[in-house]
Amino acid sequence: MPGLLITGATLVDGTRTNLLIRGGVFVDPSDAAASDERLDADGLLALPGLVDPHTHLREPGREDAETVASGTLAAARGGFTAVHAMANLSPVTDTADAARHLAAIAAADAHAQVVVVGAITRGLAGEELADIAGLHAAGVRMFSDDGRCVMNAQLMREAFDLVRGFDGVLAQHCQDHTMAGASACCHECGISDELGLPGWPSVAESSIIARDVELAAYTGARYHACHISTAESVEVIRWAKRRGLPVTAEVMPHHLLLGTELLRSGDTVFKVNPPLRTAEHIEAVREALADGTIDMIGTDHAPHASKDKARPFPEASPGMIGLEQALGVVVDTLVVPGRLTWAEVADRMSYAPARLARLAGQGRPVAVGEPANLTLVDPTARARVDREATASRSRNNPYAGLTLPDPVRLTVWAGRVTYRR
């Protein structure tokens, strides 16, 4: 079968090189044959395929909002070759059968590797543990009740004890529901008072992380803090890392770029959980990502049907789509200002998230003998974000109308071209 020869690409260390993809791996480009397709990559950067540690694919259960096929096509358009599919599906991914069912859908329809995330508790109800052992036997290594916080500390301790035995990881939705309940939808500040919206205090996030860090220290198990958004949370993560604990954290592109003042528009596209924060929190998470306190970038891609957003702000479904603009936001907020190098982008968006669930074939160097997972980017391209120009089935895109970097030119997953511009 003909291969793909990419000429003149630049690696993240600045080296110019040719790349030959054949049989799902990078091979010696000197072995290129006349029948191989050629692609001129002069001026383009070759990144390892991006890995999203936090994606909502909605299938099974809410195929009107997204499917595995549409969500992973959006991922490919964003440069991703793997996504971690959260468990809040219908049925919830809380059994081995549910995990195998999602894996089977992905095997048939996906345009990127789908990493199944199992639930921590049955039905995400926070009352009894899911079948963590059975889920692990079905290939699951990462567990989360994302969308809901596991408030019961004893359940979290028992879950930590279980996953420690197979080097699994618990990924927590950090929200103390007694301080920030179901109706909380705006960062607690002057704007929440001004708009009369139920407040979501920053301490409702950081206090849960602090509790869970202590549980991770006590049990020796791995812990991952999902979508952190506050300066206080950053300090808790720094404290955990100074102690050498097995703790990682992620930040979402919307928390790097968008602020609370957007809620004045009344547009429910800006309702997200945790909520958009104020300038000091945005700066804190940018700094923490740049200095490595925050390990990685997730998207929290959360598609919703239009009817679920067309409600009064407190009642609208929280969440934004984000796979296709994630890299562009990171470039605009951190690469262009000189706070991240492209090598550090590769670390935060490929290497680190691949380590989270111990993905063997992802987060690998772009080098001969390695799996051919590749994102080819134009670091200078920019475009206006069109809400309708998306692979997603949903349109709740908070970046619509903005002009952002538009870097992805080619995505290759396991040797297969999944997106080409």
C-alpha positions as CSV (number, residue, x, y, z in Angstrom):
1,M,0.0,0.0,0.0
2,P,1.4,3.5,-0.9
3,G,2.8,5.5,2.0
4,L,2.8,9.2,2.6
5,L,6.1,11.2,2.3
6,I,6.0,14.6,4.1
7,T,9.0,16.7,3.1
8,G,10.5,19.7,4.8
9,A,8.6,19.6,8.1
10,T,10.0,21.2,11.2
11,L,10.0,19.3,14.5
12,V,9.4,21.0,17.8
13,D,13.1,21.1,18.5
14,G,13.6,23.2,15.3
15,T,15.0,20.3,13.2
16,R,13.9,20.2,9.6
17,T,13.1,16.7,8.4
18,N,11.3,14.4,6.0
19,L,8.7,11.9,7.3
20,L,7.6,8.7,5.7
21,I,4.4,7.0,7.0
22,R,3.8,3.4,6.0
23,G,1.9,0.6,7.8
24,G,0.9,2.8,10.7
25,V,4.4,3.9,11.7
26,F,7.1,6.3,10.8
27,V,9.7,4.6,8.6
28,D,13.0,5.7,7.1
29,P,12.2,8.4,4.5
30,S,15.1,7.3,2.4
31,D,13.0,4.2,1.6
32,A,10.3,6.3,-0.2
33,A,9.0,4.8,-3.4
34,A,7.7,6.5,-6.5
35,S,4.2,5.3,-5.6
36,D,4.2,7.1,-2.3
37,E,2.1,10.3,-2.0
38,R,4.1,13.5,-1.5
39,L,3.2,16.4,0.7
40,D,5.3,19.6,0.9
41,A,5.4,20.7,4.5
42,D,7.7,23.7,4.1
43,G,6.9,26.2,6.9
44,L,4.8,23.6,8.8
45,L,5.5,22.1,12.3
46,A,5.2,18.4,13.0
47,L,3.7,17.8,16.4
48,P,2.9,14.4,17.9
49,G,-0.8,13.7,17.7
50,L,-2.7,15.7,20.3
51,V,-4.5,13.8,23.1
52,D,-7.6,15.2,24.9
53,P,-7.9,14.0,28.5
54,H,-11.5,15.2,28.8
55,T,-14.1,14.8,26.1
56,H,-17.9,14.2,26.0
57,L,-19.0,12.2,23.0
58,R,-22.7,11.8,24.1
59,E,-23.1,8.3,22.4
60,P,-24.8,6.2,23.6
61,G,-27.8,8.2,24.8
62,R,-27.7,11.7,23.3
63,E,-26.9,11.2,19.7
64,D,-28.9,14.3,18.8
65,A,-26.0,16.3,20.4
66,E,-23.0,14.3,19.3
67,T,-22.0,10.8,18.2
68,V,-18.7,9.0,18.4
69,A,-18.2,9.6,14.7
70,S,-19.0,13.3,14.7
71,G,-17.1,14.0,17.9
72,T,-14.0,12.3,16.8
73,L,-14.1,13.9,13.4
74,A,-14.2,17.3,15.3
75,A,-11.2,16.0,17.3
76,A,-9.3,15.1,14.1
77,R,-10.0,18.6,12.7
78,G,-8.5,20.0,15.9
79,G,-5.4,17.8,15.6
80,F,-6.3,15.2,18.1
81,T,-5.5,11.5,17.6
82,A,-6.9,10.3,20.9
83,V,-9.8,11.5,23.2
84,H,-10.8,10.3,26.7
85,A,-14.5,9.7,26.6
86,M,-16.2,10.6,29.9
87,A,-18.7,8.3,31.5
88,N,-21.8,10.5,31.7
89,L,-23.6,8.7,28.9
90,S,-26.8,6.8,28.9
91,P,-26.3,4.2,30.1
92,V,-23.5,5.5,32.3
93,T,-20.2,3.7,31.7
94,D,-20.2,2.1,35.1
95,T,-20.0,-1.6,34.1
96,A,-17.7,-3.7,31.9
97,D,-20.5,-4.3,29.4
98,A,-21.1,-0.5,29.0
99,A,-17.3,0.0,28.5
100,R,-17.2,-2.8,25.9
101,H,-20.2,-1.3,24.1
102,L,-18.6,2.1,23.8
103,A,-15.4,0.5,22.6
104,A,-17.3,-1.4,19.9
105,I,-18.9,1.8,18.7
106,A,-15.5,3.5,18.6
107,A,-13.9,0.5,16.7
108,A,-16.6,0.9,14.0
109,D,-17.0,4.7,13.7
110,A,-14.2,6.7,15.3
111,H,-11.7,9.1,13.6
112,A,-9.4,9.0,16.6
113,Q,-8.6,6.6,19.4
114,V,-11.4,6.6,22.0
115,V,-10.1,5.9,25.5
116,V,-13.0,4.7,27.6
117,V,-13.3,6.4,31.0
118,G,-15.3,4.5,33.6
119,A,-17.5,6.0,36.3
120,I,-16.3,6.1,39.9
121,T,-19.9,5.5,41.3
122,R,-22.9,3.7,40.0
123,G,-25.0,5.9,37.8
124,L,-22.8,8.9,38.9
125,A,-25.0,9.0,41.9
126,G,-22.2,9.2,44.5
127,E,-23.7,6.5,46.7
128,E,-21.9,3.2,45.9
129,L,-18.9,2.4,43.8
130,A,-19.1,1.3,40.2
131,D,-17.7,-2.0,39.1
132,I,-14.2,-0.7,39.1
133,A,-12.5,-4.1,39.0
134,G,-14.8,-5.2,36.1
135,L,-14.2,-2.0,34.2
136,H,-10.5,-2.5,34.6
137,A,-10.8,-6.0,33.3
138,A,-12.5,-4.5,30.2
139,G,-9.5,-2.2,29.6
140,V,-10.4,0.9,31.6
141,R,-7.6,2.6,33.6
142,M,-9.2,6.1,34.3
143,F,-12.3,6.7,36.3
144,S,-14.4,9.9,36.7
145,D,-17.9,10.9,37.6
146,D,-17.3,14.1,35.6
147,G,-20.4,16.4,35.7
148,R,-20.8,15.5,39.4
149,C,-18.3,15.6,42.2
150,V,-17.9,12.5,44.4
151,M,-18.8,14.2,47.7
152,N,-18.4,11.1,49.9
153,A,-14.8,11.0,51.1
154,Q,-15.1,7.4,52.3
155,L,-16.2,6.3,48.8
156,M,-13.3,8.2,47.3
157,R,-10.9,6.5,49.7
158,E,-12.2,3.1,48.7
159,A,-12.0,4.0,45.0
160,F,-8.4,5.1,45.5
161,D,-7.6,1.8,47.2
162,L,-9.0,-0.1,44.3
163,V,-7.3,1.8,41.5
164,R,-3.9,1.8,43.3
165,G,-3.7,-1.9,42.7
166,F,-3.5,-1.5,38.9
167,D,-2.0,1.9,38.6
168,G,-5.3,3.5,37.7
169,V,-6.3,7.1,38.2
170,L,-9.3,8.9,39.6
171,A,-10.2,12.1,37.8
172,Q,-12.4,14.3,39.9
173,H,-15.0,16.9,39.0
174,C,-14.0,19.4,41.7
175,Q,-17.2,21.0,42.9
176,D,-18.4,21.0,46.5
177,H,-22.1,20.8,45.8
178,T,-23.0,22.2,49.3
179,M,-21.3,25.5,48.3
180,A,-22.0,25.4,44.6
181,G,-25.2,23.5,43.9
182,A,-27.0,22.5,40.8
183,S,-28.2,26.0,40.1
184,A,-24.8,27.7,40.5
185,C,-23.9,29.2,37.1
186,C,-21.7,32.2,37.5
187,H,-18.4,32.8,39.3
188,E,-19.3,34.4,42.7
189,C,-18.3,38.0,42.3
190,G,-19.8,41.4,41.5
191,I,-21.1,40.2,38.2
192,S,-23.1,37.4,39.8
193,D,-24.7,39.9,42.1
194,E,-25.3,42.3,39.3
195,L,-27.0,39.7,37.1
196,G,-28.8,38.0,39.9
197,L,-27.2,34.6,39.0
198,P,-26.5,31.9,41.6
199,G,-22.8,32.2,42.6
200,W,-20.2,29.5,42.2
201,P,-17.4,30.4,44.7
202,S,-13.8,29.5,43.8
203,V,-13.3,27.8,47.2
204,A,-16.0,25.2,46.2
205,E,-13.4,23.9,43.7
206,S,-10.1,24.2,45.7
207,S,-11.5,22.7,48.9
208,I,-12.4,19.4,47.0
209,I,-9.0,19.3,45.5
210,A,-7.4,19.7,48.9
211,R,-9.4,16.9,50.4
212,D,-8.6,14.6,47.5
213,V,-4.9,15.4,47.6
214,E,-4.9,14.2,51.2
215,L,-6.7,11.0,50.2
216,A,-4.2,10.5,47.4
217,A,-1.3,11.0,49.9
218,Y,-2.9,8.6,52.3
219,T,-3.6,5.8,49.8
220,G,-0.7,6.3,47.5
221,A,-3.0,6.3,44.4
222,R,-2.9,8.6,41.4
223,Y,-5.3,11.6,41.4
224,H,-6.2,14.0,38.5
225,A,-8.0,17.3,39.1
226,C,-10.3,18.0,36.2
227,H,-10.8,21.5,34.6
228,I,-9.3,23.6,37.3
229,S,-10.2,27.2,37.0
230,T,-9.1,29.2,40.1
231,A,-6.0,30.7,41.6
232,E,-6.7,28.8,44.9
233,S,-6.8,25.5,43.0
234,V,-3.5,26.3,41.5
235,E,-2.0,26.8,44.9
236,V,-3.3,23.5,46.2
237,I,-1.8,21.7,43.2
238,R,1.5,23.4,43.8
239,W,1.3,22.3,47.4
240,A,0.7,18.7,46.3
241,K,3.6,18.7,43.9
242,R,6.0,20.1,46.4
243,R,5.1,17.1,48.5
244,G,5.9,14.7,45.6
245,L,2.4,13.3,45.4
246,P,1.0,11.5,42.4
247,V,-1.3,14.4,41.4
248,T,-1.9,15.9,38.0
249,A,-4.2,18.7,36.8
250,E,-5.7,20.0,33.6
251,V,-7.0,23.3,32.4
252,M,-9.5,24.0,29.5
253,P,-9.0,26.5,26.7
254,H,-12.1,28.5,27.6
255,H,-10.6,29.1,31.1
256,L,-7.5,30.4,29.4
257,L,-9.3,32.9,27.2
258,L,-12.9,33.7,28.2
259,G,-14.0,35.7,31.3
260,T,-17.0,36.2,33.5
261,E,-17.9,39.5,31.9
262,L,-19.2,37.6,28.8
263,L,-22.2,36.5,30.9
264,R,-23.6,40.0,30.6
265,S,-24.6,39.1,27.1
266,G,-27.1,36.6,28.5
267,D,-25.9,34.0,25.9
268,T,-26.1,30.6,27.4
269,V,-23.2,29.4,25.2
270,F,-21.1,30.9,28.0
271,K,-22.6,28.8,30.7
272,V,-20.1,26.1,31.6
273,N,-19.1,24.1,34.7
274,P,-16.9,25.3,36.4
275,P,-17.9,28.7,35.3
276,L,-15.9,31.3,33.5
277,R,-13.8,33.2,36.0
278,T,-12.4,36.7,36.5
279,A,-9.1,38.1,35.2
280,E,-7.0,37.2,38.2
281,H,-8.0,33.5,37.9
282,I,-7.4,33.5,34.2
283,E,-3.9,34.8,34.7
284,A,-3.3,32.3,37.5
285,V,-4.1,29.3,35.3
286,R,-2.1,30.6,32.4
287,E,0.9,31.0,34.6
288,A,0.4,27.6,36.1
289,L,0.2,25.9,32.7
290,A,3.4,27.8,31.6
291,D,5.4,26.8,34.7
292,G,4.2,23.2,34.7
293,T,2.1,23.2,37.8
294,I,-0.9,22.4,35.5
295,D,0.3,19.4,33.5
296,M,-2.0,19.4,30.6
297,I,-4.8,20.9,28.5
298,G,-8.2,19.2,28.1
299,T,-11.1,20.5,26.1
300,D,-14.1,19.4,28.1
301,H,-15.8,19.3,24.7
302,A,-19.4,19.3,25.8
303,P,-21.9,19.4,22.9
304,H,-25.5,20.2,23.6
305,A,-28.6,20.2,21.4
306,S,-29.9,23.8,20.8
307,K,-33.1,23.1,22.9
308,D,-30.9,22.4,25.9
309,K,-29.2,25.8,25.6
310,A,-32.4,27.7,24.8
311,R,-33.5,28.1,28.4
312,P,-33.1,30.8,31.1
313,F,-29.4,31.0,32.0
314,P,-29.6,29.1,35.3
315,E,-31.6,26.3,33.7
316,A,-29.6,25.9,30.5
317,S,-27.3,22.9,30.2
318,P,-23.7,23.8,31.0
319,G,-20.9,23.2,28.5
320,M,-19.2,24.3,25.3
321,I,-17.7,22.5,22.3
322,G,-14.0,23.0,22.0
323,L,-12.1,20.3,20.1
324,E,-11.6,22.3,16.9
325,Q,-10.4,25.5,18.4
326,A,-8.4,24.2,21.4
327,L,-5.0,24.4,19.8
328,G,-5.7,27.8,18.4
329,V,-6.7,29.2,21.8
330,V,-3.5,27.8,23.3
331,V,-1.4,29.4,20.5
332,D,-3.1,32.8,21.0
333,T,-2.9,32.9,24.8
334,L,0.5,31.3,25.4
335,V,2.6,30.6,22.4
336,V,2.2,34.0,20.7
337,P,3.0,35.9,24.0
338,G,6.1,33.7,24.4
339,R,4.9,31.8,27.5
340,L,5.0,28.4,25.9
341,T,7.3,27.0,23.3
342,W,6.1,24.5,20.7
343,A,8.0,21.8,22.5
344,E,6.0,22.7,25.7
345,V,2.7,22.6,23.7
346,A,3.6,19.1,22.6
347,D,4.2,18.2,26.3
348,R,0.9,19.7,27.6
349,M,-1.3,18.5,24.7
350,S,0.3,15.1,23.8
351,Y,2.9,13.6,26.1
352,A,1.3,14.5,29.5
353,P,-2.3,13.5,28.7
354,A,-1.1,10.3,27.1
355,R,0.6,9.3,30.3
356,L,-2.6,9.9,32.3
357,A,-4.2,6.7,31.2
358,R,-0.9,5.0,30.2
359,L,-1.6,5.1,26.5
360,A,1.2,3.1,24.8
361,G,0.8,4.3,21.3
362,Q,0.1,8.0,21.9
363,G,2.3,10.9,23.1
364,R,5.3,9.4,21.3
365,P,8.0,11.3,19.4
366,V,7.7,12.0,15.7
367,A,10.5,9.6,14.8
368,V,11.3,6.5,12.8
369,G,9.9,3.4,14.4
370,E,7.2,5.3,16.4
371,P,3.4,5.0,15.8
372,A,2.4,7.5,13.1
373,N,0.2,9.9,15.2
374,L,0.9,13.3,13.8
375,T,-0.5,16.8,13.8
376,L,0.9,19.1,11.1
377,V,0.4,22.8,11.9
378,D,0.8,26.1,10.2
379,P,1.9,28.4,13.1
380,T,1.0,31.6,11.3
381,A,-2.5,30.8,10.0
382,R,-5.5,32.6,11.4
383,A,-9.2,32.6,10.6
384,R,-12.6,33.8,11.9
385,V,-14.4,31.1,13.8
386,D,-17.6,30.1,12.0
387,R,-20.2,28.5,14.3
388,E,-21.6,26.4,11.4
389,A,-18.3,25.2,10.0
390,T,-17.8,22.3,12.4
391,A,-17.9,18.6,12.4
392,S,-19.8,18.5,15.7
393,R,-23.5,18.0,15.7
394,S,-23.8,20.8,18.1
395,R,-23.3,24.6,17.8
396,N,-22.6,25.8,21.3
397,N,-19.2,27.2,20.3
398,P,-18.1,30.1,22.6
399,Y,-15.4,31.2,20.1
400,A,-17.8,31.9,17.2
401,G,-17.0,35.3,15.6
402,L,-13.5,35.5,17.1
403,T,-10.4,35.5,14.9
404,L,-8.0,32.9,16.3
405,P,-5.0,30.9,15.1
406,D,-6.2,28.2,12.7
407,P,-3.2,26.0,12.7
408,V,-4.2,22.4,11.9
409,R,-3.4,21.3,8.3
410,L,-3.2,17.5,8.6
411,T,-4.0,14.9,11.2
412,V,-2.7,11.4,11.0
413,W,-3.9,8.7,13.4
414,A,-2.1,5.3,13.3
415,G,-0.9,6.0,9.8
416,R,-4.4,7.0,8.5
417,V,-5.1,10.6,7.4
418,T,-8.2,11.6,9.4
419,Y,-8.2,15.3,8.5
420,R,-6.6,17.3,5.7
421,R,-7.1,21.0,4.8
